[in-house]
Amino acid sequence: MLNKKWKLVAETVLAVSIILAVFAGGFLNGAKWGYAVDVAGPITNISKPGDVKGDMSIFWQTWRVVLQKFVDRGDLNSQDLIEGAANGLVNAIDDPYSEFMNATTTQSFNEELSGSFEGIGVEITKKDGFVTIISPLRGMPAEKAGLKPGDKILKIDDKDAQNMNIMDAVKLIKGKKGTEVVLTVFSLKDSLAREVKIIRGVINVKSCEWEELPNKVALLRIYNFSQPVLSDFYKSAQEILDYKPRAIILDMRNNPGGFLNDAIEIAGWFLNNGEAVVKEDFGNGKEVKTYLAEGNAAFGQMPMAILVNDGSASASEILAGALRDVRKIKLVGIKTFGKGSVQELVPLQDGSSLKITIARWLTPNGFQIDQKGLEPDFVVEPLKDQMAGTYNEISLENDPQLKKAYDILSGN
């Protein structure tokens, strides 16, 4: 039986992103905690739904040959072999979001679900075989060093990061404040590789804030859907209601996602009760589950526009897709990241765990977000080197995407 903490986490969903050395709660965005799996002794045969079957005797034969014939077999560590086999099994799935984590990595992961952390302040994922930056955080070392969404991390200090899994990358990048990490990154936009030296710091995460724009337009910026987004959102929403705007621009650029339940709860401020927010497709002919809005619909009739970009992922794509499908709200910016899958975190017997993709998200109209992303209704490229949509200062004068959204709501 899951304990109270795990039951709570079981209701969340895991976004691909992880705030390095900072706030791994964002990593648990699309994840669900599962039950421990009991594994029997040596298995000789295994099968899966369909016609594919496997002969497990090959594994045990390989195991015996390694232990009997390897020249340095006296130095072998059985636990390392077991964990290596588990890693190989999961890697063979060829899914960037499925991962075996040993007991040490699992403990570190659990500790990062709450509290404050030291590191560089950036969300990463695995994309096209590379550790890829989703978004740097406002005012954090990664942003100050010039890291940008879409940058591919080629090396971490002297370690080759190509084909490295996310948790191994996290362990190398995070560290005590004041220490240095050197990242070699490649930018697709510039077609250049560069070396970036970053001094780690204490990472503080802000979830949501708003500001007034001319002519009674409110700019609501949601940076992530991790704690404390609900309390930050409630505060901002009440202030916006008191402001009585004529329109709202919802800015979710470089929002890597967060807890699904929080995104659904926030959706209830913009959608009527019972309207669809997102669908969960488990594949293999299983019934698709639909999550419905529940809330006060306080902004349900408010004219809106939504800002997105290639750093908008997971829960932010879910909310943007729902508001466009249900309310026909226009998306402005560039195509979103395309992280629309659900991972379940299954604890194993020895304290290890398995994070495995179990479903994919669909918008209310049935569009699959994963690996596709959302195409904006109005494609507007940012200015060169612009970091608008992260946590830095933006304005109508220096942000063409924001200006376009504002013009749409002004009838221009």
Beta strands, then each sheet from edge to edge (+ up, - down):
strand 1: 18-19
strand 2: 31-33
strand 3: 45-47
strand 4: 53-55
strand 5: 99-101
strand 6: 117-119
strand 7: 122-127
strand 8: 130-136
strand 9: 152-156
strand 10: 159-160
strand 11: 180-187
strand 12: 192-199
strand 13: 201-203
strand 14: 208-213
strand 15: 217-222
strand 16: 247-251
strand 17: 276-281
strand 18: 289-292
strand 19: 304-308
strand 20: 330-333
strand 21: 341-347
strand 22: 353-362
strand 23: 378-379
sheet 1: 1+ 7- 8+ 9- 10+
sheet 2: 1+ 7- 8+ 9- 11+ 12-
sheet 3: 2+ 21+ 22- 5+
sheet 4: 2+ 21+ 22- 17+ 18-
sheet 5: 3+ 4-
sheet 6: 6+ 13-
sheet 7: 14+ 15- 16- 19- 20- 23-
end
